């Protein structure tokens, strides 16, 4: 069944072929002749008494065409998915969410609902008036539970879509960060001249983005993406709200004593690794950050001088 409106959700549609005796053809042929007619049977959910039978290609309404004109619509056109399944010899499966998805329904209750032509969650949720009354005691509660299920499923679809968007944004940002880090270069060859030393990059290849780069994300990226990038700079002290994070980043952006060194954005272990390659004679295991920065600045200056920078 092709569900397009609330009324459609409350119907069970079945196409079939009826063989009808043709009196005129039989008289002429001298033997029984039957004509095949395609018909559609329409039952209302919640009502097992009323069955409507109509020619499949009889006009049942009017719709707006692609050119804006009103065009006739037959039952075969309106319930096209079911009609095509009938023509192809496929089972005419109801479109919608099967009642089996409702875990709160006992097996016996599902059978009762199906006996009333209610096969989907959508059909149960759309019941009204006398058809709803036929469910008896607890019928209204069953309808409300079905509606709650559909609303909850819709909310989850939105959340899943948002999660996909955020994931895609994170991947794109990570790619851009990698490109930025690559452009900043190898700390052992700062000037891309094949020689050690020179002007050290702002960070190592796998370091977090700069404060300015993260602040730029505040205007363009999803909040979760922005906060994740900010957390790489602020650590456990990352605030909860966007405005607080921006304030914390701007405070961190203010000049400090460390920023006088080109190695200010390096992690301590990164500085040690750089010194290990640039000045292997130094024993830096016991150095604190201040001593590491001082040693790195001195070695970097000597290398730059040696290389003629």
Secondary structure, DSSP 8 states (H G I E B T S, - for coil): ----SHHHHTEEEEEEEEEEE-HHHHHHHTS--EEEEEEEEEEETT-SS-EEEEETTSEEEEEE-TTS-EEEEEHHHHTHHHHHHHHTT-----SS-BGGG-TTS-HHHHHHHHHTT--BHHHHHH--HHHHHTT-TTHHHHHHHHHHHHHHHHHHHHHHHHHHHHHHHHHHHHHHHHHHHHHH--TTSTTSSSSS-SS--SS-TT----HHHHHHHHHHS-HHHHHHHHHHHHGGG--SSHHHHHHHHHHHHS--SGGGSTTTTS-HHHHHHHHHHH-TT---TT--HHHHHHHHHHHHHHHHHHTT-
